[in-house]
Amino acid sequence: MNETTQHTYETATARIEEIIRRLDSGEAGLRETLDLCKEGRELVEFCAAELDAVGQGLEELRLDELVARLEQRPTEGS
């Protein structure tokens, strides 16, 4: 992965799929295989970090608790 390339989760997973297809084809030479594996690892680490960040955000939201609190509040005019 190029240091200046900005990935999104979606572009990173698409690139991982491309790398897997290239490796599965058996057409990559030794050096290219090594480079693709390195790039793939970096992309997988990026995706894992993105998933962790999203998971943390969802945990912070705790939507179930919020809904329960809202349902327990008395309605206006009651």
mmCIF file as gemmi writes it, N, C-alpha and C atoms, coordinates in Angstrom:
data_model
loop_
_atom_site.group_PDB
_atom_site.id
_atom_site.type_symbol
_atom_site.label_atom_id
_atom_site.label_alt_id
_atom_site.label_comp_id
_atom_site.label_asym_id
_atom_site.label_entity_id
_atom_site.label_seq_id
_atom_site.pdbx_PDB_ins_code
_atom_site.Cartn_x
_atom_site.Cartn_y
_atom_site.Cartn_z
_atom_site.occupancy
_atom_site.B_iso_or_equiv
_atom_site.pdbx_formal_charge
_atom_site.auth_seq_id
_atom_site.auth_asym_id
_atom_site.pdbx_PDB_model_num
ATOM 1 N N . MET Axp A 1 ? 0.858 -1.182 0 1 0 ? 1 A 1
ATOM 2 C CA . MET Axp A 1 ? 0 0 0 1 0 ? 1 A 1
ATOM 3 C C . MET Axp A 1 ? 0.892 1.229 0 1 0 ? 1 A 1
ATOM 4 N N . ASN Axp A 2 ? 0.63 2.122 -0.896 1 0 ? 2 A 1
ATOM 5 C CA . ASN Axp A 2 ? 1.402 3.352 -1.008 1 0 ? 2 A 1
ATOM 6 C C . ASN Axp A 2 ? 1.118 4.241 0.198 1 0 ? 2 A 1
ATOM 7 N N . GLU Axp A 3 ? 2.165 4.818 0.776 1 0 ? 3 A 1
ATOM 8 C CA . GLU Axp A 3 ? 2.024 5.661 1.964 1 0 ? 3 A 1
ATOM 9 C C . GLU Axp A 3 ? 1.067 6.828 1.735 1 0 ? 3 A 1
ATOM 10 N N . THR Axp A 4 ? 0.989 7.336 0.502 1 0 ? 4 A 1
ATOM 11 C CA . THR Axp A 4 ? 0.153 8.501 0.233 1 0 ? 4 A 1
ATOM 12 C C . THR Axp A 4 ? -1.267 8.12 -0.171 1 0 ? 4 A 1
ATOM 13 N N . THR Axp A 5 ? -1.513 6.836 -0.392 1 0 ? 5 A 1
ATOM 14 C CA . THR Axp A 5 ? -2.836 6.393 -0.806 1 0 ? 5 A 1
ATOM 15 C C . THR Axp A 5 ? -3.788 6.418 0.38 1 0 ? 5 A 1
ATOM 16 N N . GLN Axp A 6 ? -4.924 7.056 0.198 1 0 ? 6 A 1
ATOM 17 C CA . GLN Axp A 6 ? -5.953 7.075 1.223 1 0 ? 6 A 1
ATOM 18 C C . GLN Axp A 6 ? -7.004 6.036 0.862 1 0 ? 6 A 1
ATOM 19 N N . HIS Axp A 7 ? -7.202 5.083 1.746 1 0 ? 7 A 1
ATOM 20 C CA . HIS Axp A 7 ? -8.178 4.033 1.502 1 0 ? 7 A 1
ATOM 21 C C . HIS Axp A 7 ? -9.405 4.24 2.363 1 0 ? 7 A 1
ATOM 22 N N . THR Axp A 8 ? -10.506 3.747 1.864 1 0 ? 8 A 1
ATOM 23 C CA . THR Axp A 8 ? -11.682 3.552 2.691 1 0 ? 8 A 1
ATOM 24 C C . THR Axp A 8 ? -11.756 2.054 2.95 1 0 ? 8 A 1
ATOM 25 N N . TYR Axp A 9 ? -12.61 1.654 3.86 1 0 ? 9 A 1
ATOM 26 C CA . TYR Axp A 9 ? -12.782 0.226 4.122 1 0 ? 9 A 1
ATOM 27 C C . TYR Axp A 9 ? -13.163 -0.49 2.831 1 0 ? 9 A 1
ATOM 28 N N . GLU Axp A 10 ? -14.064 0.122 2.075 1 0 ? 10 A 1
ATOM 29 C CA . GLU Axp A 10 ? -14.556 -0.498 0.845 1 0 ? 10 A 1
ATOM 30 C C . GLU Axp A 10 ? -13.463 -0.629 -0.218 1 0 ? 10 A 1
ATOM 31 N N . THR Axp A 11 ? -12.656 0.417 -0.405 1 0 ? 11 A 1
ATOM 32 C CA . THR Axp A 11 ? -11.59 0.32 -1.409 1 0 ? 11 A 1
ATOM 33 C C . THR Axp A 11 ? -10.513 -0.662 -0.963 1 0 ? 11 A 1
ATOM 34 N N . ALA Axp A 12 ? -10.271 -0.719 0.333 1 0 ? 12 A 1
ATOM 35 C CA . ALA Axp A 12 ? -9.267 -1.656 0.843 1 0 ? 12 A 1
ATOM 36 C C . ALA Axp A 12 ? -9.719 -3.098 0.64 1 0 ? 12 A 1
ATOM 37 N N . THR Axp A 13 ? -10.985 -3.393 0.936 1 0 ? 13 A 1
ATOM 38 C CA . THR Axp A 13 ? -11.459 -4.767 0.745 1 0 ? 13 A 1
ATOM 39 C C . THR Axp A 13 ? -11.484 -5.139 -0.733 1 0 ? 13 A 1
ATOM 40 N N . ALA Axp A 14 ? -11.808 -4.181 -1.585 1 0 ? 14 A 1
ATOM 41 C CA . ALA Axp A 14 ? -11.786 -4.451 -3.029 1 0 ? 14 A 1
ATOM 42 C C . ALA Axp A 14 ? -10.364 -4.771 -3.482 1 0 ? 14 A 1
ATOM 43 N N . ARG Axp A 15 ? -9.386 -4.039 -2.973 1 0 ? 15 A 1
ATOM 44 C CA . ARG Axp A 15 ? -7.993 -4.291 -3.343 1 0 ? 15 A 1
ATOM 45 C C . ARG Axp A 15 ? -7.528 -5.645 -2.802 1 0 ? 15 A 1
ATOM 46 N N . ILE Axp A 16 ? -7.954 -5.999 -1.605 1 0 ? 16 A 1
ATOM 47 C CA . ILE Axp A 16 ? -7.609 -7.312 -1.053 1 0 ? 16 A 1
ATOM 48 C C . ILE Axp A 16 ? -8.141 -8.415 -1.967 1 0 ? 16 A 1
ATOM 49 N N . GLU Axp A 17 ? -9.362 -8.248 -2.451 1 0 ? 17 A 1
ATOM 50 C CA . GLU Axp A 17 ? -9.936 -9.232 -3.372 1 0 ? 17 A 1
ATOM 51 C C . GLU Axp A 17 ? -9.114 -9.331 -4.654 1 0 ? 17 A 1
ATOM 52 N N . GLU Axp A 18 ? -8.643 -8.186 -5.169 1 0 ? 18 A 1
ATOM 53 C CA . GLU Axp A 18 ? -7.784 -8.193 -6.362 1 0 ? 18 A 1
ATOM 54 C C . GLU Axp A 18 ? -6.485 -8.951 -6.089 1 0 ? 18 A 1
ATOM 55 N N . ILE Axp A 19 ? -5.903 -8.701 -4.936 1 0 ? 19 A 1
ATOM 56 C CA . ILE Axp A 19 ? -4.654 -9.368 -4.565 1 0 ? 19 A 1
ATOM 57 C C . ILE Axp A 19 ? -4.865 -10.876 -4.488 1 0 ? 19 A 1
ATOM 58 N N . ILE Axp A 20 ? -5.956 -11.283 -3.864 1 0 ? 20 A 1
ATOM 59 C CA . ILE Axp A 20 ? -6.245 -12.715 -3.742 1 0 ? 20 A 1
ATOM 60 C C . ILE Axp A 20 ? -6.415 -13.352 -5.115 1 0 ? 20 A 1
ATOM 61 N N . ARG Axp A 21 ? -7.139 -12.674 -6.008 1 0 ? 21 A 1
ATOM 62 C CA . ARG Axp A 21 ? -7.316 -13.209 -7.366 1 0 ? 21 A 1
ATOM 63 C C . ARG Axp A 21 ? -5.971 -13.361 -8.071 1 0 ? 21 A 1
ATOM 64 N N . ARG Axp A 22 ? -5.105 -12.364 -7.921 1 0 ? 22 A 1
ATOM 65 C CA . ARG Axp A 22 ? -3.791 -12.418 -8.57 1 0 ? 22 A 1
ATOM 66 C C . ARG Axp A 22 ? -2.956 -13.569 -8.001 1 0 ? 22 A 1
ATOM 67 N N . LEU Axp A 23 ? -2.968 -13.716 -6.686 1 0 ? 23 A 1
ATOM 68 C CA . LEU Axp A 23 ? -2.209 -14.801 -6.072 1 0 ? 23 A 1
ATOM 69 C C . LEU Axp A 23 ? -2.782 -16.163 -6.461 1 0 ? 23 A 1
ATOM 70 N N . ASP Axp A 24 ? -4.107 -16.273 -6.494 1 0 ? 24 A 1
ATOM 71 C CA . ASP Axp A 24 ? -4.754 -17.532 -6.874 1 0 ? 24 A 1
ATOM 72 C C . ASP Axp A 24 ? -4.492 -17.91 -8.325 1 0 ? 24 A 1
ATOM 73 N N . SER Axp A 25 ? -4.232 -16.914 -9.159 1 0 ? 25 A 1
ATOM 74 C CA . SER Axp A 25 ? -4.007 -17.195 -10.579 1 0 ? 25 A 1
ATOM 75 C C . SER Axp A 25 ? -2.71 -17.968 -10.808 1 0 ? 25 A 1
ATOM 76 N N . GLY Axp A 26 ? -1.787 -17.862 -9.87 1 0 ? 26 A 1
ATOM 77 C CA . GLY Axp A 26 ? -0.508 -18.541 -10.013 1 0 ? 26 A 1
ATOM 78 C C . GLY Axp A 26 ? 0.442 -17.858 -10.979 1 0 ? 26 A 1
ATOM 79 N N . GLU Axp A 27 ? 0.062 -16.69 -11.469 1 0 ? 27 A 1
ATOM 80 C CA . GLU Axp A 27 ? 0.871 -15.986 -12.462 1 0 ? 27 A 1
ATOM 81 C C . GLU Axp A 27 ? 1.891 -15.031 -11.852 1 0 ? 27 A 1
ATOM 82 N N . ALA Axp A 28 ? 1.75 -14.739 -10.571 1 0 ? 28 A 1
ATOM 83 C CA . ALA Axp A 28 ? 2.674 -13.801 -9.926 1 0 ? 28 A 1
ATOM 84 C C . ALA Axp A 28 ? 4.008 -14.489 -9.661 1 0 ? 28 A 1
ATOM 85 N N . GLY Axp A 29 ? 5.083 -13.779 -9.955 1 0 ? 29 A 1
ATOM 86 C CA . GLY Axp A 29 ? 6.414 -14.288 -9.661 1 0 ? 29 A 1
ATOM 87 C C . GLY Axp A 29 ? 6.711 -14.188 -8.172 1 0 ? 29 A 1
ATOM 88 N N . LEU Axp A 30 ? 7.868 -14.639 -7.798 1 0 ? 30 A 1
ATOM 89 C CA . LEU Axp A 30 ? 8.262 -14.671 -6.394 1 0 ? 30 A 1
ATOM 90 C C . LEU Axp A 30 ? 8.253 -13.285 -5.757 1 0 ? 30 A 1
ATOM 91 N N . ARG Axp A 31 ? 8.904 -12.317 -6.391 1 0 ? 31 A 1
ATOM 92 C CA . ARG Axp A 31 ? 8.981 -10.958 -5.842 1 0 ? 31 A 1
ATOM 93 C C . ARG Axp A 31 ? 7.595 -10.313 -5.795 1 0 ? 31 A 1
ATOM 94 N N . GLU Axp A 32 ? 6.823 -10.489 -6.869 1 0 ? 32 A 1
ATOM 95 C CA . GLU Axp A 32 ? 5.47 -9.918 -6.888 1 0 ? 32 A 1
ATOM 96 C C . GLU Axp A 32 ? 4.61 -10.548 -5.797 1 0 ? 32 A 1
ATOM 97 N N . THR Axp A 33 ? 4.756 -11.854 -5.59 1 0 ? 33 A 1
ATOM 98 C CA . THR Axp A 33 ? 4.001 -12.536 -4.538 1 0 ? 33 A 1
ATOM 99 C C . THR Axp A 33 ? 4.327 -11.942 -3.176 1 0 ? 33 A 1
ATOM 100 N N . LEU Axp A 34 ? 5.606 -11.723 -2.925 1 0 ? 34 A 1
ATOM 101 C CA . LEU Axp A 34 ? 6.021 -11.121 -1.661 1 0 ? 34 A 1
ATOM 102 C C . LEU Axp A 34 ? 5.426 -9.725 -1.507 1 0 ? 34 A 1
ATOM 103 N N . ASP Axp A 35 ? 5.515 -8.917 -2.553 1 0 ? 35 A 1
ATOM 104 C CA . ASP Axp A 35 ? 4.976 -7.554 -2.507 1 0 ? 35 A 1
ATOM 105 C C . ASP Axp A 35 ? 3.466 -7.559 -2.292 1 0 ? 35 A 1
ATOM 106 N N . LEU Axp A 36 ? 2.768 -8.461 -2.974 1 0 ? 36 A 1
ATOM 107 C CA . LEU Axp A 36 ? 1.314 -8.549 -2.821 1 0 ? 36 A 1
ATOM 108 C C . LEU Axp A 36 ? 0.936 -8.985 -1.409 1 0 ? 36 A 1
ATOM 109 N N . CYS Axp A 37 ? 1.693 -9.922 -0.859 1 0 ? 37 A 1
ATOM 110 C CA . CYS Axp A 37 ? 1.421 -10.371 0.511 1 0 ? 37 A 1
ATOM 111 C C . CYS Axp A 37 ? 1.63 -9.243 1.518 1 0 ? 37 A 1
ATOM 112 N N . LYS Axp A 38 ? 2.686 -8.463 1.324 1 0 ? 38 A 1
ATOM 113 C CA . LYS Axp A 38 ? 2.938 -7.317 2.209 1 0 ? 38 A 1
ATOM 114 C C . LYS Axp A 38 ? 1.805 -6.302 2.106 1 0 ? 38 A 1
ATOM 115 N N . GLU Axp A 39 ? 1.423 -5.98 0.877 1 0 ? 39 A 1
ATOM 116 C CA . GLU Axp A 39 ? 0.333 -5.021 0.679 1 0 ? 39 A 1
ATOM 117 C C . GLU Axp A 39 ? -0.959 -5.555 1.283 1 0 ? 39 A 1
ATOM 118 N N . GLY Axp A 40 ? -1.233 -6.822 1.06 1 0 ? 40 A 1
ATOM 119 C CA . GLY Axp A 40 ? -2.442 -7.433 1.609 1 0 ? 40 A 1
ATOM 120 C C . GLY Axp A 40 ? -2.475 -7.37 3.121 1 0 ? 40 A 1
ATOM 121 N N . ARG Axp A 41 ? -1.346 -7.641 3.744 1 0 ? 41 A 1
ATOM 122 C CA . ARG Axp A 41 ? -1.281 -7.587 5.204 1 0 ? 41 A 1
ATOM 123 C C . ARG Axp A 41 ? -1.572 -6.172 5.711 1 0 ? 41 A 1
ATOM 124 N N . GLU Axp A 42 ? -0.976 -5.176 5.073 1 0 ? 42 A 1
ATOM 125 C CA . GLU Axp A 42 ? -1.223 -3.783 5.466 1 0 ? 42 A 1
ATOM 126 C C . GLU Axp A 42 ? -2.702 -3.433 5.318 1 0 ? 42 A 1
ATOM 127 N N . LEU Axp A 43 ? -3.308 -3.894 4.236 1 0 ? 43 A 1
ATOM 128 C CA . LEU Axp A 43 ? -4.723 -3.607 4.005 1 0 ? 43 A 1
ATOM 129 C C . LEU Axp A 43 ? -5.614 -4.311 5.026 1 0 ? 43 A 1
ATOM 130 N N . VAL Axp A 44 ? -5.278 -5.547 5.358 1 0 ? 44 A 1
ATOM 131 C CA . VAL Axp A 44 ? -6.048 -6.28 6.369 1 0 ? 44 A 1
ATOM 132 C C . VAL Axp A 44 ? -5.939 -5.573 7.718 1 0 ? 44 A 1
ATOM 133 N N . GLU Axp A 45 ? -4.743 -5.11 8.065 1 0 ? 45 A 1
ATOM 134 C CA . GLU Axp A 45 ? -4.562 -4.372 9.317 1 0 ? 45 A 1
ATOM 135 C C . GLU Axp A 45 ? -5.377 -3.081 9.308 1 0 ? 45 A 1
ATOM 136 N N . PHE Axp A 46 ? -5.397 -2.387 8.164 1 0 ? 46 A 1
ATOM 137 C CA . PHE Axp A 46 ? -6.195 -1.173 8.036 1 0 ? 46 A 1
ATOM 138 C C . PHE Axp A 46 ? -7.676 -1.491 8.244 1 0 ? 46 A 1
ATOM 139 N N . CYS Axp A 47 ? -8.154 -2.544 7.581 1 0 ? 47 A 1
ATOM 140 C CA . CYS Axp A 47 ? -9.568 -2.92 7.696 1 0 ? 47 A 1
ATOM 141 C C . CYS Axp A 47 ? -9.922 -3.309 9.13 1 0 ? 47 A 1
ATOM 142 N N . ALA Axp A 48 ? -9.03 -4.035 9.791 1 0 ? 48 A 1
ATOM 143 C CA . ALA Axp A 48 ? -9.272 -4.426 11.18 1 0 ? 48 A 1
ATOM 144 C C . ALA Axp A 48 ? -9.381 -3.194 12.072 1 0 ? 48 A 1
ATOM 145 N N . ALA Axp A 49 ? -8.523 -2.214 11.846 1 0 ? 49 A 1
ATOM 146 C CA . ALA Axp A 49 ? -8.572 -0.976 12.632 1 0 ? 49 A 1
ATOM 147 C C . ALA Axp A 49 ? -9.87 -0.22 12.365 1 0 ? 49 A 1
ATOM 148 N N . GLU Axp A 50 ? -10.303 -0.199 11.108 1 0 ? 50 A 1
ATOM 149 C CA . GLU Axp A 50 ? -11.568 0.464 10.77 1 0 ? 50 A 1
ATOM 150 C C . GLU Axp A 50 ? -12.74 -0.228 11.464 1 0 ? 50 A 1
ATOM 151 N N . LEU Axp A 51 ? -12.758 -1.55 11.438 1 0 ? 51 A 1
ATOM 152 C CA . LEU Axp A 51 ? -13.83 -2.297 12.096 1 0 ? 51 A 1
ATOM 153 C C . LEU Axp A 51 ? -13.814 -2.071 13.601 1 0 ? 51 A 1
ATOM 154 N N . ASP Axp A 52 ? -12.631 -2.023 14.197 1 0 ? 52 A 1
ATOM 155 C CA . ASP Axp A 52 ? -12.521 -1.738 15.628 1 0 ? 52 A 1
ATOM 156 C C . ASP Axp A 52 ? -13.078 -0.358 15.955 1 0 ? 52 A 1
ATOM 157 N N . ALA Axp A 53 ? -12.749 0.625 15.118 1 0 ? 53 A 1
ATOM 158 C CA . ALA Axp A 53 ? -13.226 1.994 15.348 1 0 ? 53 A 1
ATOM 159 C C . ALA Axp A 53 ? -14.743 2.065 15.247 1 0 ? 53 A 1
ATOM 160 N N . VAL Axp A 54 ? -15.292 1.402 14.252 1 0 ? 54 A 1
ATOM 161 C CA . VAL Axp A 54 ? -16.748 1.403 14.09 1 0 ? 54 A 1
ATOM 162 C C . VAL Axp A 54 ? -17.402 0.665 15.254 1 0 ? 54 A 1
ATOM 163 N N . GLY Axp A 55 ? -16.817 -0.45 15.646 1 0 ? 55 A 1
ATOM 164 C CA . GLY Axp A 55 ? -17.35 -1.198 16.786 1 0 ? 55 A 1
ATOM 165 C C . GLY Axp A 55 ? -17.346 -0.368 18.055 1 0 ? 55 A 1
ATOM 166 N N . GLN Axp A 56 ? -16.27 0.369 18.254 1 0 ? 56 A 1
ATOM 167 C CA . GLN Axp A 56 ? -16.185 1.249 19.424 1 0 ? 56 A 1
ATOM 168 C C . GLN Axp A 56 ? -17.268 2.32 19.36 1 0 ? 56 A 1
ATOM 169 N N . GLY Axp A 57 ? -17.462 2.875 18.179 1 0 ? 57 A 1
ATOM 170 C CA . GLY Axp A 57 ? -18.499 3.89 18.023 1 0 ? 57 A 1
ATOM 171 C C . GLY Axp A 57 ? -19.883 3.344 18.319 1 0 ? 57 A 1
ATOM 172 N N . LEU Axp A 58 ? -20.145 2.143 17.857 1 0 ? 58 A 1
ATOM 173 C CA . LEU Axp A 58 ? -21.444 1.524 18.119 1 0 ? 58 A 1
ATOM 174 C C . LEU Axp A 58 ? -21.621 1.22 19.595 1 0 ? 58 A 1
ATOM 175 N N . GLU Axp A 59 ? -20.551 0.772 20.212 1 0 ? 59 A 1
ATOM 176 C CA . GLU Axp A 59 ? -20.612 0.488 21.646 1 0 ? 59 A 1
ATOM 177 C C . GLU Axp A 59 ? -20.924 1.76 22.427 1 0 ? 59 A 1
ATOM 178 N N . GLU Axp A 60 ? -20.311 2.856 22.017 1 0 ? 60 A 1
ATOM 179 C CA . GLU Axp A 60 ? -20.544 4.128 22.703 1 0 ? 60 A 1
ATOM 180 C C . GLU Axp A 60 ? -21.984 4.588 22.544 1 0 ? 60 A 1
ATOM 181 N N . LEU Axp A 61 ? -22.569 4.277 21.434 1 0 ? 61 A 1
ATOM 182 C CA . LEU Axp A 61 ? -23.948 4.695 21.213 1 0 ? 61 A 1
ATOM 183 C C . LEU Axp A 61 ? -24.923 3.963 22.124 1 0 ? 61 A 1
ATOM 184 N N . ARG Axp A 62 ? -24.669 2.698 22.315 1 0 ? 62 A 1
ATOM 185 C CA . ARG Axp A 62 ? -25.539 1.873 23.16 1 0 ? 62 A 1
ATOM 186 C C . ARG Axp A 62 ? -27.002 2.183 22.89 1 0 ? 62 A 1
ATOM 187 N N . LEU Axp A 63 ? -27.391 1.967 21.684 1 0 ? 63 A 1
ATOM 188 C CA . LEU Axp A 63 ? -28.74 2.314 21.255 1 0 ? 63 A 1
ATOM 189 C C . LEU Axp A 63 ? -29.815 1.638 22.086 1 0 ? 63 A 1
ATOM 190 N N . ASP Axp A 64 ? -29.592 0.418 22.505 1 0 ? 64 A 1
ATOM 191 C CA . ASP Axp A 64 ? -30.599 -0.278 23.307 1 0 ? 64 A 1
ATOM 192 C C . ASP Axp A 64 ? -30.864 0.458 24.617 1 0 ? 64 A 1
ATOM 193 N N . GLU Axp A 65 ? -29.792 0.928 25.26 1 0 ? 65 A 1
ATOM 194 C CA . GLU Axp A 65 ? -29.964 1.673 26.507 1 0 ? 65 A 1
ATOM 195 C C . GLU Axp A 65 ? -30.69 2.986 26.262 1 0 ? 65 A 1
ATOM 196 N N . LEU Axp A 66 ? -30.364 3.645 25.178 1 0 ? 66 A 1
ATOM 197 C CA . LEU Axp A 66 ? -31.008 4.908 24.849 1 0 ? 66 A 1
ATOM 198 C C . LEU Axp A 66 ? -32.499 4.711 24.622 1 0 ? 66 A 1
ATOM 199 N N . VAL Axp A 67 ? -32.859 3.701 23.877 1 0 ? 67 A 1
ATOM 200 C CA . VAL Axp A 67 ? -34.273 3.415 23.616 1 0 ? 67 A 1
ATOM 201 C C . VAL Axp A 67 ? -34.99 3.108 24.921 1 0 ? 67 A 1
ATOM 202 N N . ALA Axp A 68 ? -34.381 2.303 25.784 1 0 ? 68 A 1
ATOM 203 C CA . ALA Axp A 68 ? -35.001 1.957 27.061 1 0 ? 68 A 1
ATOM 204 C C . ALA Axp A 68 ? -35.225 3.202 27.914 1 0 ? 68 A 1
ATOM 205 N N . ARG Axp A 69 ? -34.254 4.094 27.935 1 0 ? 69 A 1
ATOM 206 C CA . ARG Axp A 69 ? -34.409 5.332 28.711 1 0 ? 69 A 1
ATOM 207 C C . ARG Axp A 69 ? -35.534 6.196 28.157 1 0 ? 69 A 1
ATOM 208 N N . LEU Axp A 70 ? -35.59 6.301 26.843 1 0 ? 70 A 1
ATOM 209 C CA . LEU Axp A 70 ? -36.64 7.115 26.23 1 0 ? 70 A 1
ATOM 210 C C . LEU Axp A 70 ? -38.016 6.532 26.494 1 0 ? 70 A 1
ATOM 211 N N . GLU Axp A 71 ? -38.124 5.232 26.499 1 0 ? 71 A 1
ATOM 212 C CA . GLU Axp A 71 ? -39.417 4.588 26.749 1 0 ? 71 A 1
ATOM 213 C C . GLU Axp A 71 ? -39.854 4.759 28.193 1 0 ? 71 A 1
ATOM 214 N N . GLN Axp A 72 ? -38.909 4.937 29.114 1 0 ? 72 A 1
ATOM 215 C CA . GLN Axp A 72 ? -39.238 5.086 30.528 1 0 ? 72 A 1
ATOM 216 C C . GLN Axp A 72 ? -39.637 6.508 30.888 1 0 ? 72 A 1
ATOM 217 N N . ARG Axp A 73 ? -39.305 7.469 30.053 1 0 ? 73 A 1
ATOM 218 C CA . ARG Axp A 73 ? -39.646 8.865 30.348 1 0 ? 73 A 1
ATOM 219 C C . ARG Axp A 73 ? -41.155 9.059 30.255 1 0 ? 73 A 1
ATOM 220 N N . PRO Axp A 74 ? -41.693 9.815 31.207 1 0 ? 74 A 1
ATOM 221 C CA . PRO Axp A 74 ? -43.131 10.115 31.095 1 0 ? 74 A 1
ATOM 222 C C . PRO Axp A 74 ? -43.37 11.037 29.903 1 0 ? 74 A 1
ATOM 223 N N . THR Axp A 75 ? -44.462 10.834 29.227 1 0 ? 75 A 1
ATOM 224 C CA . THR Axp A 75 ? -44.791 11.683 28.089 1 0 ? 75 A 1
ATOM 225 C C . THR Axp A 75 ? -45.35 12.998 28.591 1 0 ? 75 A 1
ATOM 226 N N . GLU Axp A 76 ? -45.208 14.039 27.781 1 0 ? 76 A 1
ATOM 227 C CA . GLU Axp A 76 ? -45.718 15.356 28.165 1 0 ? 76 A 1
ATOM 228 C C . GLU Axp A 76 ? -47.231 15.296 28.273 1 0 ? 76 A 1
ATOM 229 N N . GLY Axp A 77 ? -47.762 15.964 29.274 1 0 ? 77 A 1
ATOM 230 C CA . GLY Axp A 77 ? -49.198 16.034 29.456 1 0 ? 77 A 1
ATOM 231 C C . GLY Axp A 77 ? -49.747 14.866 30.248 1 0 ? 77 A 1
ATOM 232 N N . SER Axp A 78 ? -48.864 13.966 30.731 1 0 ? 78 A 1
ATOM 233 C CA . SER Axp A 78 ? -49.339 12.822 31.519 1 0 ? 78 A 1
ATOM 234 C C . SER Axp A 78 ? -49.32 13.151 32.975 1 0 ? 78 A 1
